[in-house]
Structure formats: structure tokens, C-alpha cells
């Protein structure tokens, strides 16, 4: 009889005995692969976003007012950055709030005026002229839905808005200004946070300075911008420029590195997947020890019969190792199939939640082939390693000893 066939046949006959172990392995593998699929989906979404625009060529600078060693992002300092070799442009960013003011004809809203960057322009859903950017003077681009309000009716209109003007220590008053809405963008695009409204830097500086009670020029020369985007000539230039910026005491990081860095909740899926794979290995090894021990307790007479009828130790070992291998392969296959299905459905469902907006793909996501292969083969390998010692002991028992009590 073919020893491999004998082993697989026995695995089917004794499937009930190993049912609990197989179920444990399937559950561990399925959870591990599902979590890995979600994390893999986040990595794919990040890479897809990096392929659009100039993200691979960008470095972000941030103001760190709590650290005196970090340079402020003043116009003078940013001018020096723009003079570095292979720097194409430097795009400073300010952000300050404004609201619908006292105009009762406007829907009540609180938005954040944000600098419009040519390298990261929002996706427009409506426009009042053919070419919206660059913005000029008091022109703004609003989200089509902002602060829970439908703002589509403001397109093309000049409206009065309100902002805060400081009048003393911890005191301020409302001030009014006018803006013209020249465009609307998709609010799901939240690169600059929710409820961002894009405007020219001069207008934003005016409102931000008023909140501090100083003029715009002094505000920029003393406080500086909140952040800035450095656009390089090509992606290969990023590491060298990043090193120079660090040497000059700027707080700088590659946009690609930041995009690829998973949010805390998605990191949990990645680490959870690794943890479940470790648990899968341990559970498979314990299952293997149990299967091997069963040979010593319950099936030693079967080994004696095989040896007495002329089977060599190698043939007996191959038969029982095949039986254990079949159990591991069945668990691995079930875990891989179920984990792929659960992970794909889970990624799709999470992608439609606001918490994971733009962080997961909305299309069908499959796990990494390497992780799927690991989930398939790990139970078999661990089960075999766990059963190796008792299996060797069982197959080396003398036939006379094995049949003595049978």
C-alpha cells in the first residue's frame, strides 16, 4: 500500500479526534489573515495615493513652537529653503477659522481657511470659472458640504463672513469680511483636515494676524507659517534635501514616509495579525504534540501490526507523518480560504466608514500572497515539528513490545 495514501486515508478516518485542534487552527489562521488583509489594503491605498500628483517628491515642514531648537517657518527661512539645489518650489501653509458671521441668509458654518497648494489641489465638484487656481484676493474654494451644511448654493456668490479680531488680553470681537466663492470641492478629500476652505495666503494671514492683534507682516515674520510643503525636482532628491533640512534644524519629514505610516488603528490590525500567527504556530505545535502522543497511547498496536507484517520503520513513519500533514494542510487551506473572504469583506466594509475614509481601498482587496502562503503552510510545519519527537518514539518501538498487550 502506498504510505502517503495510507496516511491521508487515516487522516480522514480519524478526523473527529483532531476536530477541536483543526477548528482552533482554522480560527487562528482566519483571524490572522483577515487582519493582515486589512493592513495590506491600507498599504495599497497609501501607495495608490503616492502615485498621484507629486507626493513622492514632497517634503513637509512643520512649525514646532514648543521647541526653540526648531526653526520657525518665516518667509525669510523658507526663502533660504527654496534656494537649496533640486528644490522646485516651497509652498507655505496657514490655517485659521472663519464663520458665516451675522448674515442670516447663509447656512451657519465654521470653516478653516487653508492655503491652496498647487501640488495638492482639491478635487473640484463645481467652479465659477474655467480655471479656478491660483486664487486671487478674496476668492475662496469651499467644500460642497461643510460643518454639516450644504454649501453648493454659494458657488459664484460674494458673501459676508465673520472672523475674530483681538482687542486685548483674552478679549476679542467679531469682524466682517467679504469673499467670493469661485469653486467647490469634494469634502471626502481631507488632506488638510475636515471643513477646510482654500484661500490665498495673504487673506489667511490677514485673518490669522487679526486673531493675534498684530498686522500680517509682523505675524509672518514672528510666528511664521504653520507648515510648508517642499517640492523637489524628482523623488531621488528627497533623501539629500531631507538631510540638509535636518542639519539646518527644520522639523521635516518625507510625505511618502508619512503616508506609508499606518494610523494607530490600522497598525493594530498589522500587529494583531502577527500576534495571531504566533498563536497559530503555538496552537499547531501543541496539536502536533497531542497527535503524536495519541500514537503512543492508543495506536501503538497498529504500529506493531504494520511492523510485524514487514513494514519498515521509515514506511511507518511516513504513513503517520502523512496523516498529521494532511490534518495540517486541511487546517491551513480552510484558514486561507476563510481568512481571504473575511479579510476582503472586512476591508470593503471598513473602507465605507468615516474613520477609515481614504485609508482603505473600496475595491476588492486580497491578502499579500506571502502572508496567504504562510497561513497555508504554517499549521502543517508547526504540527509536524510538534509531533516529531513522539512520532519518532512511537515508530521505534519493537513489534513484540507493541503487540504484547493487544
Secondary structure, DSSP 4 states (H G I P E B T S, - for coil): --HHHHHHHHHHHTTTTTHHHHHHHHHHHHHHHHHHHHHHHHHHHHHHHHTSTTGGGEEEEE--TT-TTSPP--HHHHHHHHTSTTEEEEEEE-EEEEE-TT-TTSPP-EEEEEE--TTS---EEEESSS--PSP-TTEEEEESEETTEE-GGGTT-EEEEEEEEEEETTEEEEEEEEEEEEEEE-TT--TT-TTEEEE-HHHHHHHHHHHHTS-HHHHHHHT--SEEEEEESSGGGHHHHHHHHHHTT-EEEEHHHHHHSPPHHHHHHHHHHHHHHHHHHHHHHHHHHHHHHHHHHTSHHHHHHHHHTT--HHHHHHHHHHHHHHHHHHHHHHHHHHHHHHHHHHHHHHHTSGGGTTTS-SS-----HHHHHHHHHHHHHHHHHHHHHHHHHHHTS-HHHHHTT-
